[in-house]
Amino acid sequence: MTDPNLSWLFWAYGVGWVLIFGYLFWLSRREQSLRSRLARLRELLEKKPERKP
């Protein structure tokens, strides 16, 4: 005979891990997007001619 609370514990941990991995995936995608935008900004700044005062 199994304790019904053990199945709840299993599902709670499972959902918790899914949420953690989902958040980490979202963070990695966000970081990748920010790095891409930063690289484009650097390219624009390098191409921009310098002003002389």
PDB file of N, CA, C and O in Angstrom, chain B, residues numbered from 101:
ATOM      1  N   MET B 101       0.839  -1.176   0.000  1.00  0.00           N
ATOM      2  CA  MET B 101       0.000   0.000   0.000  1.00  0.00           C
ATOM      3  C   MET B 101       0.892   1.251   0.000  1.00  0.00           C
ATOM      4  O   MET B 101       1.809   1.374   0.813  1.00  0.00           O
ATOM      5  N   THR B 102       0.606   2.171  -0.924  1.00  0.00           N
ATOM      6  CA  THR B 102       1.416   3.388  -1.005  1.00  0.00           C
ATOM      7  C   THR B 102       0.675   4.551  -0.360  1.00  0.00           C
ATOM      8  O   THR B 102      -0.554   4.612  -0.337  1.00  0.00           O
ATOM      9  N   ASP B 103       1.454   5.442   0.146  1.00  0.00           N
ATOM     10  CA  ASP B 103       0.898   6.637   0.770  1.00  0.00           C
ATOM     11  C   ASP B 103       0.496   7.633  -0.318  1.00  0.00           C
ATOM     12  O   ASP B 103       1.333   7.968  -1.156  1.00  0.00           O
ATOM     13  N   PRO B 104      -0.751   8.121  -0.341  1.00  0.00           N
ATOM     14  CA  PRO B 104      -1.170   9.052  -1.389  1.00  0.00           C
ATOM     15  C   PRO B 104      -0.393  10.366  -1.350  1.00  0.00           C
ATOM     16  O   PRO B 104      -0.299  11.064  -2.359  1.00  0.00           O
ATOM     17  N   ASN B 105       0.156  10.697  -0.203  1.00  0.00           N
ATOM     18  CA  ASN B 105       0.935  11.929  -0.114  1.00  0.00           C
ATOM     19  C   ASN B 105       2.240  11.832  -0.905  1.00  0.00           C
ATOM     20  O   ASN B 105       2.792  12.844  -1.336  1.00  0.00           O
ATOM     21  N   LEU B 106       2.723  10.608  -1.089  1.00  0.00           N
ATOM     22  CA  LEU B 106       3.954  10.449  -1.862  1.00  0.00           C
ATOM     23  C   LEU B 106       3.740  10.821  -3.324  1.00  0.00           C
ATOM     24  O   LEU B 106       4.638  11.377  -3.956  1.00  0.00           O
ATOM     25  N   SER B 107       2.579  10.527  -3.862  1.00  0.00           N
ATOM     26  CA  SER B 107       2.324  10.908  -5.246  1.00  0.00           C
ATOM     27  C   SER B 107       2.241  12.426  -5.369  1.00  0.00           C
ATOM     28  O   SER B 107       2.713  12.993  -6.354  1.00  0.00           O
ATOM     29  N   TRP B 108       1.646  13.086  -4.381  1.00  0.00           N
ATOM     30  CA  TRP B 108       1.609  14.554  -4.396  1.00  0.00           C
ATOM     31  C   TRP B 108       3.013  15.124  -4.307  1.00  0.00           C
ATOM     32  O   TRP B 108       3.344  16.093  -4.991  1.00  0.00           O
ATOM     33  N   LEU B 109       3.829  14.526  -3.472  1.00  0.00           N
ATOM     34  CA  LEU B 109       5.215  14.973  -3.335  1.00  0.00           C
ATOM     35  C   LEU B 109       5.969  14.808  -4.646  1.00  0.00           C
ATOM     36  O   LEU B 109       6.711  15.701  -5.054  1.00  0.00           O
ATOM     37  N   PHE B 110       5.784  13.682  -5.300  1.00  0.00           N
ATOM     38  CA  PHE B 110       6.425  13.432  -6.596  1.00  0.00           C
ATOM     39  C   PHE B 110       6.006  14.486  -7.613  1.00  0.00           C
ATOM     40  O   PHE B 110       6.854  15.058  -8.298  1.00  0.00           O
ATOM     41  N   TRP B 111       4.713  14.744  -7.716  1.00  0.00           N
ATOM     42  CA  TRP B 111       4.220  15.719  -8.691  1.00  0.00           C
ATOM     43  C   TRP B 111       4.655  17.140  -8.345  1.00  0.00           C
ATOM     44  O   TRP B 111       4.959  17.931  -9.238  1.00  0.00           O
ATOM     45  N   ALA B 112       4.687  17.456  -7.087  1.00  0.00           N
ATOM     46  CA  ALA B 112       5.128  18.795  -6.668  1.00  0.00           C
ATOM     47  C   ALA B 112       6.592  19.014  -7.045  1.00  0.00           C
ATOM     48  O   ALA B 112       6.939  20.070  -7.575  1.00  0.00           O
ATOM     49  N   TYR B 113       7.444  18.041  -6.783  1.00  0.00           N
ATOM     50  CA  TYR B 113       8.846  18.153  -7.172  1.00  0.00           C
ATOM     51  C   TYR B 113       8.982  18.205  -8.692  1.00  0.00           C
ATOM     52  O   TYR B 113       9.791  18.967  -9.221  1.00  0.00           O
ATOM     53  N   GLY B 114       8.199  17.402  -9.384  1.00  0.00           N
ATOM     54  CA  GLY B 114       8.250  17.398 -10.847  1.00  0.00           C
ATOM     55  C   GLY B 114       7.873  18.750 -11.430  1.00  0.00           C
ATOM     56  O   GLY B 114       8.553  19.268 -12.315  1.00  0.00           O
ATOM     57  N   VAL B 115       6.780  19.316 -10.926  1.00  0.00           N
ATOM     58  CA  VAL B 115       6.355  20.635 -11.403  1.00  0.00           C
ATOM     59  C   VAL B 115       7.408  21.682 -11.048  1.00  0.00           C
ATOM     60  O   VAL B 115       7.704  22.568 -11.849  1.00  0.00           O
ATOM     61  N   GLY B 116       7.961  21.577  -9.865  1.00  0.00           N
ATOM     62  CA  GLY B 116       9.011  22.517  -9.451  1.00  0.00           C
ATOM     63  C   GLY B 116      10.202  22.482 -10.390  1.00  0.00           C
ATOM     64  O   GLY B 116      10.698  23.530 -10.803  1.00  0.00           O
ATOM     65  N   TRP B 117      10.668  21.283 -10.732  1.00  0.00           N
ATOM     66  CA  TRP B 117      11.816  21.165 -11.641  1.00  0.00           C
ATOM     67  C   TRP B 117      11.479  21.673 -13.037  1.00  0.00           C
ATOM     68  O   TRP B 117      12.314  22.299 -13.690  1.00  0.00           O
ATOM     69  N   VAL B 118      10.269  21.407 -13.494  1.00  0.00           N
ATOM     70  CA  VAL B 118       9.857  21.908 -14.814  1.00  0.00           C
ATOM     71  C   VAL B 118       9.866  23.431 -14.808  1.00  0.00           C
ATOM     72  O   VAL B 118      10.328  24.048 -15.767  1.00  0.00           O
ATOM     73  N   LEU B 119       9.366  24.036 -13.752  1.00  0.00           N
ATOM     74  CA  LEU B 119       9.378  25.490 -13.647  1.00  0.00           C
ATOM     75  C   LEU B 119      10.796  26.051 -13.601  1.00  0.00           C
ATOM     76  O   LEU B 119      11.088  27.066 -14.233  1.00  0.00           O
ATOM     77  N   ILE B 120      11.662  25.395 -12.861  1.00  0.00           N
ATOM     78  CA  ILE B 120      13.060  25.853 -12.783  1.00  0.00           C
ATOM     79  C   ILE B 120      13.722  25.770 -14.150  1.00  0.00           C
ATOM     80  O   ILE B 120      14.374  26.725 -14.574  1.00  0.00           O
ATOM     81  N   PHE B 121      13.573  24.656 -14.845  1.00  0.00           N
ATOM     82  CA  PHE B 121      14.199  24.521 -16.160  1.00  0.00           C
ATOM     83  C   PHE B 121      13.578  25.475 -17.173  1.00  0.00           C
ATOM     84  O   PHE B 121      14.278  26.006 -18.035  1.00  0.00           O
ATOM     85  N   GLY B 122      12.270  25.695 -17.075  1.00  0.00           N
ATOM     86  CA  GLY B 122      11.631  26.661 -17.960  1.00  0.00           C
ATOM     87  C   GLY B 122      12.168  28.062 -17.734  1.00  0.00           C
ATOM     88  O   GLY B 122      12.420  28.796 -18.690  1.00  0.00           O
ATOM     89  N   TYR B 123      12.345  28.434 -16.477  1.00  0.00           N
ATOM     90  CA  TYR B 123      12.893  29.750 -16.153  1.00  0.00           C
ATOM     91  C   TYR B 123      14.328  29.878 -16.650  1.00  0.00           C
ATOM     92  O   TYR B 123      14.698  30.914 -17.202  1.00  0.00           O
ATOM     93  N   LEU B 124      15.134  28.846 -16.464  1.00  0.00           N
ATOM     94  CA  LEU B 124      16.511  28.884 -16.952  1.00  0.00           C
ATOM     95  C   LEU B 124      16.559  28.978 -18.475  1.00  0.00           C
ATOM     96  O   LEU B 124      17.409  29.676 -19.027  1.00  0.00           O
ATOM     97  N   PHE B 125      15.662  28.289 -19.146  1.00  0.00           N
ATOM     98  CA  PHE B 125      15.597  28.381 -20.606  1.00  0.00           C
ATOM     99  C   PHE B 125      15.224  29.795 -21.029  1.00  0.00           C
ATOM    100  O   PHE B 125      15.822  30.349 -21.952  1.00  0.00           O
ATOM    101  N   TRP B 126      14.231  30.381 -20.355  1.00  0.00           N
ATOM    102  CA  TRP B 126      13.811  31.748 -20.666  1.00  0.00           C
ATOM    103  C   TRP B 126      14.962  32.723 -20.428  1.00  0.00           C
ATOM    104  O   TRP B 126      15.186  33.630 -21.230  1.00  0.00           O
ATOM    105  N   LEU B 127      15.697  32.537 -19.321  1.00  0.00           N
ATOM    106  CA  LEU B 127      16.830  33.403 -19.040  1.00  0.00           C
ATOM    107  C   LEU B 127      17.909  33.293 -20.110  1.00  0.00           C
ATOM    108  O   LEU B 127      18.479  34.305 -20.516  1.00  0.00           O
ATOM    109  N   SER B 128      18.194  32.089 -20.567  1.00  0.00           N
ATOM    110  CA  SER B 128      19.228  31.919 -21.584  1.00  0.00           C
ATOM    111  C   SER B 128      18.813  32.557 -22.897  1.00  0.00           C
ATOM    112  O   SER B 128      19.643  33.143 -23.592  1.00  0.00           O
ATOM    113  N   ARG B 129      17.534  32.449 -23.246  1.00  0.00           N
ATOM    114  CA  ARG B 129      17.042  33.100 -24.471  1.00  0.00           C
ATOM    115  C   ARG B 129      17.126  34.617 -24.347  1.00  0.00           C
ATOM    116  O   ARG B 129      17.499  35.304 -25.298  1.00  0.00           O
ATOM    117  N   ARG B 130      16.782  35.128 -23.189  1.00  0.00           N
ATOM    118  CA  ARG B 130      16.845  36.575 -22.951  1.00  0.00           C
ATOM    119  C   ARG B 130      18.295  37.070 -23.028  1.00  0.00           C
ATOM    120  O   ARG B 130      18.569  38.115 -23.619  1.00  0.00           O
ATOM    121  N   GLU B 131      19.212  36.320 -22.433  1.00  0.00           N
ATOM    122  CA  GLU B 131      20.621  36.698 -22.488  1.00  0.00           C
ATOM    123  C   GLU B 131      21.123  36.695 -23.932  1.00  0.00           C
ATOM    124  O   GLU B 131      21.853  37.599 -24.340  1.00  0.00           O
ATOM    125  N   GLN B 132      20.736  35.692 -24.692  1.00  0.00           N
ATOM    126  CA  GLN B 132      21.137  35.605 -26.093  1.00  0.00           C
ATOM    127  C   GLN B 132      20.608  36.812 -26.872  1.00  0.00           C
ATOM    128  O   GLN B 132      21.321  37.379 -27.701  1.00  0.00           O
ATOM    129  N   SER B 133      19.382  37.196 -26.610  1.00  0.00           N
ATOM    130  CA  SER B 133      18.796  38.349 -27.272  1.00  0.00           C
ATOM    131  C   SER B 133      19.542  39.629 -26.905  1.00  0.00           C
ATOM    132  O   SER B 133      19.836  40.451 -27.773  1.00  0.00           O
ATOM    133  N   LEU B 134      19.844  39.795 -25.634  1.00  0.00           N
ATOM    134  CA  LEU B 134      20.559  40.986 -25.196  1.00  0.00           C
ATOM    135  C   LEU B 134      21.969  41.042 -25.769  1.00  0.00           C
ATOM    136  O   LEU B 134      22.445  42.113 -26.146  1.00  0.00           O
ATOM    137  N   ARG B 135      22.638  39.899 -25.837  1.00  0.00           N
ATOM    138  CA  ARG B 135      23.980  39.877 -26.434  1.00  0.00           C
ATOM    139  C   ARG B 135      23.932  40.262 -27.905  1.00  0.00           C
ATOM    140  O   ARG B 135      24.808  40.976 -28.394  1.00  0.00           O
ATOM    141  N   SER B 136      22.923  39.796 -28.598  1.00  0.00           N
ATOM    142  CA  SER B 136      22.761  40.133 -30.010  1.00  0.00           C
ATOM    143  C   SER B 136      22.520  41.627 -30.182  1.00  0.00           C
ATOM    144  O   SER B 136      23.122  42.258 -31.050  1.00  0.00           O
ATOM    145  N   ARG B 137      21.652  42.188 -29.366  1.00  0.00           N
ATOM    146  CA  ARG B 137      21.378  43.629 -29.445  1.00  0.00           C
ATOM    147  C   ARG B 137      22.615  44.446 -29.101  1.00  0.00           C
ATOM    148  O   ARG B 137      22.869  45.480 -29.717  1.00  0.00           O
ATOM    149  N   LEU B 138      23.382  43.988 -28.122  1.00  0.00           N
ATOM    150  CA  LEU B 138      24.608  44.683 -27.741  1.00  0.00           C
ATOM    151  C   LEU B 138      25.635  44.646 -28.868  1.00  0.00           C
ATOM    152  O   LEU B 138      26.322  45.636 -29.117  1.00  0.00           O
ATOM    153  N   ALA B 139      25.740  43.520 -29.543  1.00  0.00           N
ATOM    154  CA  ALA B 139      26.671  43.406 -30.672  1.00  0.00           C
ATOM    155  C   ALA B 139      26.263  44.356 -31.795  1.00  0.00           C
ATOM    156  O   ALA B 139      27.122  44.998 -32.401  1.00  0.00           O
ATOM    157  N   ARG B 140      24.956  44.455 -32.082  1.00  0.00           N
ATOM    158  CA  ARG B 140      24.489  45.399 -33.115  1.00  0.00           C
ATOM    159  C   ARG B 140      24.776  46.838 -32.717  1.00  0.00           C
ATOM    160  O   ARG B 140      25.159  47.649 -33.559  1.00  0.00           O
ATOM    161  N   LEU B 141      24.596  47.161 -31.451  1.00  0.00           N
ATOM    162  CA  LEU B 141      24.874  48.505 -30.974  1.00  0.00           C
ATOM    163  C   LEU B 141      26.358  48.832 -31.110  1.00  0.00           C
ATOM    164  O   LEU B 141      26.720  49.937 -31.516  1.00  0.00           O
ATOM    165  N   ARG B 142      27.212  47.873 -30.771  1.00  0.00           N
ATOM    166  CA  ARG B 142      28.657  48.081 -30.924  1.00  0.00           C
ATOM    167  C   ARG B 142      29.027  48.315 -32.385  1.00  0.00           C
ATOM    168  O   ARG B 142      29.853  49.175 -32.691  1.00  0.00           O
ATOM    169  N   GLU B 143      28.415  47.550 -33.285  1.00  0.00           N
ATOM    170  CA  GLU B 143      28.676  47.746 -34.711  1.00  0.00           C
ATOM    171  C   GLU B 143      28.265  49.148 -35.151  1.00  0.00           C
ATOM    172  O   GLU B 143      28.995  49.806 -35.892  1.00  0.00           O
ATOM    173  N   LEU B 144      27.103  49.604 -34.699  1.00  0.00           N
ATOM    174  CA  LEU B 144      26.644  50.944 -35.056  1.00  0.00           C
ATOM    175  C   LEU B 144      27.580  52.019 -34.520  1.00  0.00           C
ATOM    176  O   LEU B 144      27.852  53.006 -35.203  1.00  0.00           O
ATOM    177  N   LEU B 145      28.070  51.831 -33.308  1.00  0.00           N
ATOM    178  CA  LEU B 145      28.973  52.813 -32.725  1.00  0.00           C
ATOM    179  C   LEU B 145      30.327  52.827 -33.428  1.00  0.00           C
ATOM    180  O   LEU B 145      30.952  53.882 -33.536  1.00  0.00           O
ATOM    181  N   GLU B 146      30.781  51.688 -33.900  1.00  0.00           N
ATOM    182  CA  GLU B 146      32.049  51.631 -34.629  1.00  0.00           C
ATOM    183  C   GLU B 146      31.935  52.293 -35.995  1.00  0.00           C
ATOM    184  O   GLU B 146      32.895  52.903 -36.467  1.00  0.00           O
ATOM    185  N   LYS B 147      30.783  52.184 -36.631  1.00  0.00           N
ATOM    186  CA  LYS B 147      30.591  52.747 -37.965  1.00  0.00           C
ATOM    187  C   LYS B 147      30.339  54.254 -37.913  1.00  0.00           C
ATOM    188  O   LYS B 147      30.579  54.960 -38.893  1.00  0.00           O
ATOM    189  N   LYS B 148      29.859  54.743 -36.780  1.00  0.00           N
ATOM    190  CA  LYS B 148      29.513  56.149 -36.653  1.00  0.00           C
ATOM    191  C   LYS B 148      30.776  56.998 -36.683  1.00  0.00           C
ATOM    192  O   LYS B 148      31.702  56.739 -35.914  1.00  0.00           O
ATOM    193  N   PRO B 149      30.840  58.007 -37.550  1.00  0.00           N
ATOM    194  CA  PRO B 149      32.035  58.864 -37.569  1.00  0.00           C
ATOM    195  C   PRO B 149      32.100  59.730 -36.314  1.00  0.00           C
ATOM    196  O   PRO B 149      31.077  60.176 -35.793  1.00  0.00           O
ATOM    197  N   GLU B 150      33.303  59.953 -35.851  1.00  0.00           N
ATOM    198  CA  GLU B 150      33.489  60.760 -34.657  1.00  0.00           C
ATOM    199  C   GLU B 150      33.321  62.237 -34.986  1.00  0.00           C
ATOM    200  O   GLU B 150      33.730  62.706 -36.048  1.00  0.00           O
ATOM    201  N   ARG B 151      32.714  62.953 -34.055  1.00  0.00           N
ATOM    202  CA  ARG B 151      32.558  64.398 -34.207  1.00  0.00           C
ATOM    203  C   ARG B 151      33.755  65.106 -33.647  1.00  0.00           C
ATOM    204  O   ARG B 151      34.314  64.697 -32.630  1.00  0.00           O
ATOM    205  N   LYS B 152      34.149  66.163 -34.307  1.00  0.00           N
ATOM    206  CA  LYS B 152      35.224  66.998 -33.783  1.00  0.00           C
ATOM    207  C   LYS B 152      34.602  68.241 -33.179  1.00  0.00           C
ATOM    208  O   LYS B 152      33.763  68.886 -33.808  1.00  0.00           O
ATOM    209  N   PRO B 153      35.011  68.587 -31.948  1.00  0.00           N
ATOM    210  CA  PRO B 153      34.412  69.757 -31.289  1.00  0.00           C
ATOM    211  C   PRO B 153      34.803  71.064 -31.935  1.00  0.00           C
ATOM    212  O   PRO B 153      34.373  72.127 -31.486  1.00  0.00           O
TER     213      PRO B 153
END
